[in-house]
Amino acid sequence: MFGKSVTKVVQDCILDSGIQAKVVAEMIGKPYSTLMREINPFDSSAKLGAETLLDIMKVTKDTRPLKFMAAEMGYSLETLKADKSGEYRMNYSEQYDSAEAG
């Protein structure tokens, strides 16, 4: 039996979301048939892009693919806490920009 793959986790993310896959495809601006190929763990000729993955996680509100990838790399994730104003501690792009500048 095959172990879990990130593609299978993404497929599960969509199938478990309660949102029909056709609706997910429409919401992320991807043809349904293309999305279904990209999330099929047995179709090695279609690849799921990082931007599409991010869009899927936003639409489904499911971070399992991100958690799976982190665990595969030996990391774990934690949710950022909002401060008193309701804003997150620091936007990732701000962290990235400051790291690039320094």
Summary of the structure (lengths in Angstrom):
residues: 102
radius of gyration: 15.9
end to end distance: 46.7
largest distance: 48.8
contacts: 224
relative contact order: 0.13
helix: 54%
strand: 2%
